[in-house]
Amino acid sequence: MTTIREIAEIAGVSSATVSKVLNGKDQNISSETRTRILNIAEKKGYIPNGIAKSLRIRNTKTLGLIIPDVTNLFFSEVAKGIEDAAANHGYSLILCNSDNKEIKERTYIKILQEKKVDGLIITASHSNLGDKLDSVTTPVVLVDRDVKIIKKVGRVTVDNVTGGRLAAERLIKSGCSSIVHITAELDNKPAAERYQGFTSILAERGIPLDKSGLHTGYFNVETGYQGIMELSKKLEFDGVFCGNDLIAIGAIKALRELGKNVPADVSVIGFDDIALSKYIDPPLTTIRQPIYKLGGSAVMVLLGMIEGGTTEQSVVLQPELIERMSCR
């Protein structure tokens, strides 16, 4: 690999002069010398030592991102929003996929600190990760999911309680009188908050919700499919609130296999409004999270902590009902 010393020897100048030119500190160097050095550097394919430079200036212009499941289209779009916002402000991104495993999250937090990232954005799959994050010396922003933590951190979330209420109101509006809920385990905070909002509306309207009408698993297609198969063995229902759109996709497939028409027999509503939701059959009525904005907002909060010196900030974004054809 070409070094500054080699460029200096070819150009017939000192290493200090080459360093000044390559780092843009060449105000007192002639344009002829500057051009000669830059041409040699380009011809030789000189690559600056970013690690050494970052140690000198004490930042790497790099952010770390840990998400639970990169195959989940929700997190893919969040990551896209984060990457775009980071790039717009001159930062690179290191993406880590935890597979919803706490041990991987803890390992990645350690690795990203070793990489000297300037800040960390994380969607924690486990609520007891706070002790590890408390030891992180760089700024941290929690996105989508909150955890109990002593360290002052940024938080960017969506009002999931309101989202759950919107879903329940829409199913009731469609004439549903027996509604079941399929979601992730309720120790997952977004799942618990959506369930809270959903059940609060049913209670206000005097609609009973038996615990047997709740099926929990993961935020994936298989949970939706298995949820319908299990619930249909013990209940008659005409409405399904799914904890996310992937669950809704699995639920609709299962209902079809059981000979049920959506929405004539059973109304289905999802949560997230991932890009795929408008293309399934029938197009999915869902609660939209501003997913891309969620990612971008996380970066802006983090940069405020890195560059502006703020210690913590909380941003709560609002969901909205998206009407399509899976609800009567």
PAGU-32015 format. One record per residue (C-alpha): x, y negated, z. Coordinates in steps of 0.25 Angstrom, whole numbers, plus 5000, padded with zeros to 4 digits. Layout:
residues N
XYZ/...
END
This chain:
residues 328
500050005000/500549864996/501049785008/501149635010/502749645010/502749714996/501849604990/502849504997/504049574990/503349574976/502949424978/504249374983/503649314995/503549345010/502549445016/501949325024/501649255011/500949375006/500149395019/499749245018/499249265004/498449395006/497849335019/497449205012/498349125021/499149075009/498848925009/500348885008/500748984998/500748944983/499648994974/500749064965/501249144977/499849174982/499449224968/500749314966/500449384980/499049404977/499349464963/500349554969/499449604981/498349634971/499249704961/499749794973/498449814978/498749754992/497749795003/497749715016/497849785029/496549755034/496749825048/498049745050/497349615047/496149645055/497049665067/497649535065/496349455064/495649545074/494449585065/494249685053/492949615047/492349755048/491049805055/490749935060/489350005058/488750125065/487450175060/486750305064/486350365050/486850305037/485950395029/484750325036/484350225025/484050125037/485450125042/486050125027/485249995025/485749935039/487149975035/486949905022/486449775028/487649785038/488749805027/488149695018/488149595029/489549635034/490049615020/489449485018/490249435030/491549495026/491449625035/491649765031/490849885037/491250015043/489950115043/489850225053/488750325053/488450395066/487450495062/486650455074/487750515083/488150445095/489550505095/489850455081/489350315085/490350315097/491450365088/491150265077/491150145087/492550185091/493050195077/492450065073/493149995085/494450065080/494250005067/494149865073/492749835067/492349685071/490949735075/490049855076/488649875071/487950005076/486650075075/486750165087/486050305086/486150315102/485750225112/486850255122/487950205113/488050075121/489150125130/490050145117/489650005111/489949935124/491449975122/491449915108/492349785108/491749735094/490449675092/489249765091/487849755084/486849865086/485949875074/484549945074/484750015087/485049955101/485850025112/486049985126/487349915127/488149825137/488949755126/488449635119/488049675105/487149635094/485849695090/485049705077/483749785078/482349785072/481149775081/480749915081/479649905091/478949805081/479149905070/478550015077/477349935080/477249895065/477250035061/476150075071/475249965067/475350005052/474950145055/473750105063/473350005052/473450125042/472350195051/473250295058/472750345071/473750455074/475150405072/476450485075/477850435076/479150495070/480450435074/481850445080/482150485094/481650375103/482950355110/483250285097/482950145100/482250105086/481450235087/480950205101/480650055098/479850095085/479150195094/478850095104/478249995094/477450105088/476850165100/476550025106/475549995094/474850135096/474650105110/474149965107/473150025097/472750145106/473250245097/473850365104/475250415102/475550555107/476950585110/476750705101/476650605089/478050565091/479150635083/480650595085/481950635078/482850545070/482650435060/482750525048/481850595037/481850725044/481250675057/480050615049/479850745042/479950835055/479150735063/477950745054/478050895054/478050905069/477050805071/476050865061/476050995069/475450925081/474750795077/473850735067/474250605063/474050495052/475150405054/476650415056/477650305061/479050345057/480250295064/480950265051/480750275036/481650405035/480650475045/479450425037/480050485025/480150615032/478750605038/478150575024/478750705018/478250785030/476850725029/476850765014/477250905017/476150915026/475150875016/474950735022/474750605013/475550485017/474850385019/473450445017/473550545028/474750495036/475350355036/476850345038/477650225042/479150215043/480150115049/481350045042/480950025027/482250095022/482350075007/481850215004/480450185011/479850124999/480150234990/479650354997/478250414994/477350344999/478250215001/478450205016/477750105025/478750065035/479349965045/480449885039/481649855046/482549745040/483649855038/484649775030/484449655039/484649735051/486049765046/486349625041/485949565055/486849665062/488049615055/487649465057/487549495072/488849565073/489549455065/489049355075/489649435086/490949455078/491149315072/490249225080/490549275094/489049315098/488949425108/487649485104/486349465096/485049535094/484349535081/482949605080/482349615066/480849635063/480249755056/479149745046/478049835041/478249875026/476949925020/477050045009/476250165007/476450265018/475450205027/473950195024/
END
